[in-house]
Amino acid sequence: DSGVTQTPKHLITATGQRVTLRCSPRSGDLSVYWYQQSLDQGLQFLIQYYNGEERAKGNILERFSAQQFPDLHSELNLSSLELGDSALYFCASSPRTSFSSYEQYFGPGTRLTVT
Amino acid sequence: AQKITQTQPGMFVQEKEAVTLDCTYDTSDPSYGLFWYKQPSSGEMIFLIYQGSYDQQNATEGRYSLNFQKARKSANLVISASQLGDSAMYFCAMREGGRTGGFKTIFGAGTRLFVKA
């Protein structure tokens, strides 16, 4: 158990809908990362937050947004869902935003299925 | 552009033997970090080993070692004495960044390792 929690574990929704994925980092970790893992795109970095501020952006669609709250939990909002958004979404946390911070602890993921 | 290439979609290894999983990368940034992660069938991502671009020695973590050849831009993972529990997907990843205080990590396509009894 990495100490990172993600809810829900599974989510099934229809095209055009909006969903929110939630992540609670390990206690004391200030940095949160979101990743998407799909069969066709592989593992992709979406976005990083550090202590409430966006710090790095990857291949995140405009239909997706994220935020990190004062209690450090983070939410990833996915809207106008398409079939291709079906994927496993991982959250990871680390104590700080450090270049050599390999202590990036992954949550168990949320599996999103868009029908 | 940043890129990570894992050319072996699947690999077989006999239990107790060593296996090398290949990874090449491309970056113009002199500062970067290289990582290997394991993803068992259960789906979780497990950190295995890290190598910094300025590290002089190859990283080792138990049965895992990283064969870092900077001039060739390769960062191969060596697993010694393979165990049945090593059967999983293995991802090579590279982290760059720092200009805005943030770090992007890009992943290779992965190599699925099968350990035979």
Contacts between the chains, C-beta under 8 A, distances in Angstrom:
chain1	res1	chain2	res2	distance
A	2	B	44	7.5
A	33	B	105	7.4
A	35	B	105	8.0
A	42	B	107	6.2
A	42	B	108	7.8
A	42	B	109	5.3
A	42	B	110	7.0
A	43	B	91	6.3
A	43	B	93	7.9
A	43	B	107	3.9
A	43	B	110	7.7
A	44	B	106	8.0
A	44	B	107	7.4
A	45	B	104	5.3
A	45	B	105	5.1
A	45	B	106	6.5
A	45	B	107	7.7
A	48	B	102	4.8
A	48	B	103	6.5
A	48	B	104	7.6
A	50	B	101	6.6
A	50	B	102	6.8
A	54	B	102	7.6
A	55	B	100	5.9
A	55	B	101	5.2
A	55	B	102	2.8
A	55	B	103	7.6
A	56	B	97	5.7
A	56	B	100	6.5
A	56	B	102	2.9
A	56	B	103	5.7
A	56	B	104	5.1
A	57	B	102	7.9
A	57	B	104	7.9
A	58	B	104	5.3
A	58	B	106	7.9
A	88	B	43	6.6
A	90	B	45	6.4
A	92	B	45	7.5
A	97	B	101	5.5
A	97	B	102	6.1
A	97	B	103	6.4
A	99	B	31	6.6
A	99	B	33	6.4
A	99	B	52	7.9
A	99	B	95	7.2
A	99	B	97	7.3
A	99	B	98	5.5
A	99	B	103	6.5
A	100	B	33	5.9
A	100	B	50	7.2
A	100	B	52	5.5
A	101	B	103	7.8
A	102	B	33	6.9
A	102	B	35	6.2
A	102	B	47	6.2
A	102	B	50	3.8
A	103	B	47	7.7
A	104	B	47	6.6
A	104	B	105	7.8
A	105	B	47	7.7
A	106	B	44	6.3
A	106	B	45	3.9
A	106	B	46	7.7
A	106	B	47	7.9
A	108	B	43	6.9
A	108	B	44	5.7
A	109	B	43	5.8
A	109	B	44	7.4
